[in-house]
Amino acid sequence: MSCGAMVEVSIVIVCMNRLDNLYPCLESIARHTEVEHETLVVAYMFSPENLKKARRDFPDVTFIVSDCIRGFSENNNLALRQARGRWCFVLNDDTEMHSDVIGALLEDFSKLPSDCAIVSPKQLNTDGSLQLCGRPPYPARNYLLQQFHLYSEPADNVSGRESVFGQVYRTWNICGAAFLIRTDIFRELGFFDERYFFTPEDIALSTLAISRGYSVYVDAGVSIVHKWKATSSRMLPATRPAAIRGSLMFFSGGSRARYLLLAAGVWCAEFLKLVKAAVRNGLDPTDESRLRLSTCRNIVRSIFTRKTPKELFTLYYNQLRSQS
């Protein structure tokens, strides 16, 4: 196949130097993906040893080196701009397939209306329990309520609803861990919005697609395992402030007044968490309690800042590095 030849699907994965995540993911792709595809892995902050090993062990995978500080959007976009597929399958490195997920989602596309932009699989936890199947509308009030633990997004958003066909349902939002999207539409939408760093890129993407007249679906009969709870990071003091700042930017919709109102509520919720974390750390000063306290402190400091999510991450990431 020539370098510029089009393929059916481009699989795009971002990995932050975690071969323990990446290898099972790539192996599951090789075992279960029958459609013609290319796999693009953004090797984010890889050590030279890990990069050399991964390239040796997976010679058919294209590794794109990303050594500068970048978030979810920027890293994915590095690969997406090189994608040659008619469809793009965006996949987290901490996922595994146990069936031909991509083939099934392509079959769904062939039966769905022409305005279909995205189809995602059901996500399972490692124990087989349901993690997420479709996502309802997620207005700013729900985001605020969630900070006070007064709202929890339902894992199952399809039960009791009428399917389009089979187990395919129309939905409102996607999860960035795994979804198939038409490349021409993805390109039209500008790929991922790089203003955000860790969240809410997936909600922003599906919201934009729907606003442009496209539709989004989930197939409850197709599943993928997402091991997100097993791969929680020691980077939370850097990632969480950036994520909350990005969420506030998104849900305020560009209105400074709305941002301040929403931020005030979120600040109150996070300050209560900070007090709780301080008490817990005082009573039991473990590494985990110190991590939680540091995370809460950084969030409270960052809510009313004018720094971008990327600037916040860079600030706290450098602090973590200096402490290590």
C-alpha positions as CSV (number, residue, x, y, z in Angstrom):
1,M,0.0,0.0,0.0
2,S,1.4,3.4,-0.9
3,C,2.1,6.0,1.7
4,G,-0.8,8.2,0.7
5,A,-3.4,5.4,-0.1
6,M,-6.7,5.7,1.6
7,V,-7.7,2.9,4.1
8,E,-11.1,2.1,5.5
9,V,-10.4,3.0,9.2
10,S,-7.7,5.0,11.0
11,I,-7.4,3.9,14.6
12,V,-6.0,6.7,16.7
13,I,-4.6,6.1,20.2
14,V,-2.8,8.4,22.6
15,C,-0.5,6.8,25.1
16,M,1.5,8.5,27.9
17,N,4.4,6.2,28.2
18,R,2.2,3.3,29.5
19,L,3.2,0.2,27.7
20,D,1.2,-1.8,30.2
21,N,-1.9,-0.2,28.8
22,L,-0.8,0.0,25.2
23,Y,0.3,-3.5,24.6
24,P,-3.0,-5.3,25.5
25,C,-4.9,-2.6,23.5
26,L,-2.8,-3.1,20.4
27,E,-2.9,-6.9,20.7
28,S,-6.7,-6.8,21.0
29,I,-6.9,-4.7,17.8
30,A,-4.7,-7.2,16.0
31,R,-6.8,-10.1,17.1
32,H,-10.3,-8.7,16.5
33,T,-10.1,-6.1,13.7
34,E,-10.9,-7.6,10.3
35,V,-11.5,-4.4,8.3
36,E,-8.6,-2.7,6.4
37,H,-7.1,-0.2,8.9
38,E,-4.0,1.7,10.0
39,T,-3.1,2.3,13.6
40,L,-1.6,5.6,14.7
41,V,-0.2,5.8,18.2
42,V,0.8,9.2,19.7
43,A,3.7,8.3,21.9
44,Y,3.3,11.0,24.5
45,M,6.3,11.7,26.7
46,F,7.7,8.2,25.9
47,S,11.1,7.2,27.2
48,P,13.6,6.4,24.4
49,E,13.7,2.8,25.6
50,N,9.9,2.4,25.5
51,L,9.6,4.0,22.1
52,K,12.3,1.7,20.7
53,K,10.6,-1.3,22.2
54,A,7.1,-0.4,21.0
55,R,8.3,0.2,17.5
56,R,10.2,-3.1,17.5
57,D,7.2,-5.1,18.8
58,F,4.6,-3.4,16.6
59,P,6.2,-2.7,13.3
60,D,2.9,-2.2,11.5
61,V,1.9,0.6,13.9
62,T,2.8,4.3,13.1
63,F,4.2,5.9,16.2
64,I,4.0,9.7,16.3
65,V,6.3,11.3,18.9
66,S,4.9,13.9,21.1
67,D,7.4,15.3,23.6
68,C,5.9,18.7,24.3
69,I,3.2,19.2,26.9
70,R,-0.1,18.5,25.1
71,G,-3.6,17.5,26.2
72,F,-6.1,15.0,25.0
73,S,-7.2,17.2,22.1
74,E,-3.8,18.3,20.8
75,N,-2.3,14.8,21.0
76,N,-5.2,13.2,19.2
77,N,-5.2,15.9,16.5
78,L,-1.5,15.2,15.8
79,A,-2.6,11.8,14.5
80,L,-6.0,12.8,13.1
81,R,-4.4,15.2,10.7
82,Q,-2.4,12.3,9.3
83,A,-5.3,9.9,9.2
84,R,-6.0,8.2,5.8
85,G,-9.1,6.4,6.8
86,R,-12.7,7.0,5.6
87,W,-13.6,6.6,9.3
88,C,-11.6,7.4,12.4
89,F,-11.8,5.1,15.5
90,V,-10.6,7.1,18.5
91,L,-9.5,4.8,21.3
92,N,-8.0,5.1,24.7
93,D,-4.9,3.1,25.4
94,D,-6.6,1.6,28.5
95,T,-9.2,-0.2,26.4
96,E,-9.4,-3.8,25.1
97,M,-11.7,-5.3,22.4
98,H,-13.0,-8.9,22.7
99,S,-14.8,-8.9,19.4
100,D,-14.7,-7.1,16.0
101,V,-16.0,-3.8,17.5
102,I,-15.0,-1.7,14.5
103,G,-16.6,-4.0,12.0
104,A,-19.8,-4.0,13.9
105,L,-19.9,-0.2,14.2
106,L,-19.2,0.1,10.4
107,E,-22.2,-2.2,9.8
108,D,-24.3,0.2,11.9
109,F,-23.2,3.1,9.8
110,S,-24.4,1.3,6.7
111,K,-27.9,1.1,8.2
112,L,-28.2,4.6,9.8
113,P,-29.3,7.8,8.2
114,S,-26.9,9.8,6.1
115,D,-26.7,12.5,8.9
116,C,-25.0,10.0,11.3
117,A,-21.6,11.3,12.4
118,I,-20.6,9.1,15.3
119,V,-21.4,5.6,16.6
120,S,-19.9,4.4,19.9
121,P,-19.9,1.0,21.6
122,K,-21.1,0.2,25.1
123,Q,-18.3,0.4,27.7
124,L,-17.7,-2.2,30.3
125,N,-15.6,-2.3,33.5
126,T,-12.9,-5.0,33.8
127,D,-15.4,-7.1,35.8
128,G,-17.9,-7.0,33.0
129,S,-20.3,-4.6,34.7
130,L,-21.7,-1.7,32.7
131,Q,-19.6,1.5,32.7
132,L,-21.4,3.6,30.1
133,C,-24.0,3.1,27.4
134,G,-25.1,6.3,25.7
135,R,-25.1,9.7,27.4
136,P,-28.0,12.1,28.0
137,P,-27.9,15.8,27.5
138,Y,-25.5,17.3,30.1
139,P,-26.5,20.9,30.9
140,A,-24.5,23.2,33.1
141,R,-26.9,22.7,36.0
142,N,-26.2,19.0,36.0
143,Y,-22.4,19.7,36.0
144,L,-22.8,22.0,39.0
145,L,-25.0,19.5,40.9
146,Q,-22.5,16.8,40.2
147,Q,-19.8,18.7,42.1
148,F,-22.0,18.6,45.2
149,H,-22.7,14.8,44.6
150,L,-26.4,15.7,43.9
151,Y,-26.4,14.3,40.4
152,S,-24.8,11.3,38.8
153,E,-24.8,10.7,35.1
154,P,-26.6,7.4,34.4
155,A,-24.5,4.6,33.2
156,D,-27.4,3.2,31.1
157,N,-29.1,5.8,28.9
158,V,-30.9,3.4,26.6
159,S,-33.0,1.0,28.7
160,G,-36.7,1.6,28.2
161,R,-36.2,3.6,25.0
162,E,-37.0,2.5,21.5
163,S,-34.1,1.6,19.4
164,V,-33.5,2.8,15.8
165,F,-32.8,-0.9,14.9
166,G,-31.4,-3.8,16.8
167,Q,-29.7,-2.4,19.8
168,V,-28.7,0.9,18.2
169,Y,-30.0,4.0,20.0
170,R,-29.8,7.7,19.3
171,T,-27.8,9.5,22.0
172,W,-26.7,13.0,22.8
173,N,-23.1,12.8,24.0
174,I,-20.2,10.4,23.5
175,C,-17.3,9.2,25.7
176,G,-13.9,9.9,24.2
177,A,-12.6,6.5,25.3
178,A,-14.0,4.8,22.1
179,F,-16.0,6.0,19.2
180,L,-16.2,5.7,15.4
181,I,-16.6,8.9,13.4
182,R,-16.8,9.8,9.7
183,T,-13.5,11.4,8.9
184,D,-15.0,14.0,6.5
185,I,-17.3,15.2,9.3
186,F,-14.5,15.1,11.9
187,R,-12.4,17.3,9.6
188,E,-15.3,19.7,9.0
189,L,-15.8,20.1,12.8
190,G,-12.1,20.9,13.2
191,F,-11.3,17.6,15.0
192,F,-11.0,18.0,18.8
193,D,-11.2,21.5,20.3
194,E,-7.7,22.3,21.6
195,R,-8.9,24.9,24.1
196,Y,-9.6,22.0,26.4
197,F,-7.0,19.8,27.9
198,F,-8.6,16.7,29.5
199,T,-12.3,17.5,29.6
200,P,-14.8,18.0,28.2
201,E,-13.5,17.4,24.6
202,D,-15.9,14.5,24.0
203,I,-19.0,16.4,25.1
204,A,-17.9,19.5,23.1
205,L,-17.4,17.4,20.0
206,S,-20.8,15.7,20.1
207,T,-22.5,19.0,21.1
208,L,-20.9,20.7,18.1
209,A,-21.8,17.8,15.7
210,I,-25.5,17.9,16.8
211,S,-25.6,21.7,16.5
212,R,-24.4,21.3,12.9
213,G,-27.3,18.9,12.1
214,Y,-25.6,15.6,12.6
215,S,-26.7,12.7,14.8
216,V,-24.9,10.5,17.3
217,Y,-25.6,6.9,18.2
218,V,-24.6,4.1,20.6
219,D,-24.8,0.4,19.9
220,A,-25.7,-1.4,23.1
221,G,-24.9,-4.7,21.5
222,V,-21.3,-3.9,20.9
223,S,-18.9,-3.6,23.9
224,I,-15.4,-2.6,24.7
225,V,-13.6,-2.9,28.1
226,H,-12.3,0.4,29.5
227,K,-9.9,0.0,32.4
228,W,-10.0,3.6,33.5
229,K,-10.3,2.9,37.3
230,A,-7.2,0.7,37.1
231,T,-5.1,3.4,35.5
232,S,-5.7,6.4,37.8
233,S,-2.7,8.7,37.8
234,R,-0.5,10.4,40.3
235,M,-0.9,13.4,38.0
236,L,-4.3,14.4,39.5
237,P,-2.9,17.6,41.1
238,A,-2.2,18.7,37.5
239,T,-4.9,17.1,35.5
240,R,-7.9,17.9,37.7
241,P,-7.5,21.7,37.8
242,A,-7.1,21.8,34.0
243,A,-10.1,19.6,33.6
244,I,-12.4,21.7,35.8
245,R,-11.2,24.9,34.2
246,G,-12.0,23.5,30.8
247,S,-15.4,22.3,31.9
248,L,-16.2,25.8,33.3
249,M,-15.2,27.3,30.0
250,F,-17.4,24.9,28.1
251,F,-20.5,25.1,30.2
252,S,-20.4,28.9,30.5
253,G,-20.6,29.1,26.7
254,G,-18.3,32.1,26.4
255,S,-20.3,34.3,28.8
256,R,-18.1,35.9,31.5
257,A,-21.1,36.5,33.8
258,R,-22.3,32.9,33.4
259,Y,-18.7,31.7,34.0
260,L,-18.5,33.6,37.3
261,L,-21.9,32.3,38.5
262,L,-21.1,28.7,37.7
263,A,-17.5,29.0,39.0
264,A,-18.8,30.4,42.3
265,G,-20.9,27.2,42.8
266,V,-18.1,24.9,41.8
267,W,-15.6,26.8,44.1
268,C,-17.9,26.2,47.1
269,A,-18.2,22.5,46.3
270,E,-14.4,22.2,45.8
271,F,-13.7,24.2,49.0
272,L,-15.8,21.8,51.0
273,K,-13.8,18.9,49.5
274,L,-10.6,20.8,50.4
275,V,-11.6,21.1,54.0
276,K,-12.5,17.4,54.1
277,A,-9.2,16.5,52.5
278,A,-7.2,18.6,55.0
279,V,-9.0,17.0,58.0
280,R,-8.3,13.5,56.5
281,N,-4.7,14.3,55.9
282,G,-4.3,15.6,59.4
283,L,-5.7,12.5,60.9
284,D,-4.0,10.0,58.5
285,P,-1.2,11.6,56.5
286,T,-0.8,8.9,53.9
287,D,0.5,9.4,50.3
288,E,-3.1,9.1,49.1
289,S,-4.4,11.7,51.5
290,R,-1.6,14.1,50.6
291,L,-2.4,13.5,46.9
292,R,-6.0,14.3,47.5
293,L,-5.2,17.4,49.5
294,S,-2.8,18.7,46.9
295,T,-5.4,18.1,44.1
296,C,-8.1,19.9,46.0
297,R,-5.9,22.8,46.9
298,N,-4.8,23.3,43.2
299,I,-8.4,23.1,42.0
300,V,-9.6,25.8,44.4
301,R,-6.7,28.1,43.4
302,S,-7.5,27.6,39.7
303,I,-11.2,28.2,39.4
304,F,-11.1,32.0,39.0
305,T,-7.8,32.2,37.2
306,R,-7.4,33.5,33.6
307,K,-4.9,30.8,32.8
308,T,-5.9,28.3,30.1
309,P,-6.3,24.6,31.0
310,K,-3.0,23.9,29.3
311,E,-1.2,26.6,31.3
312,L,-2.7,25.2,34.5
313,F,-1.5,21.7,33.7
314,T,1.9,23.0,32.8
315,L,2.2,24.9,36.1
316,Y,1.2,22.0,38.3
317,Y,3.0,19.4,36.3
318,N,6.3,21.3,36.7
319,Q,5.6,21.5,40.4
320,L,5.1,17.7,40.6
321,R,8.3,17.2,38.7
322,S,10.3,19.5,41.1
323,Q,8.9,17.5,44.1
324,S,9.9,14.1,42.7
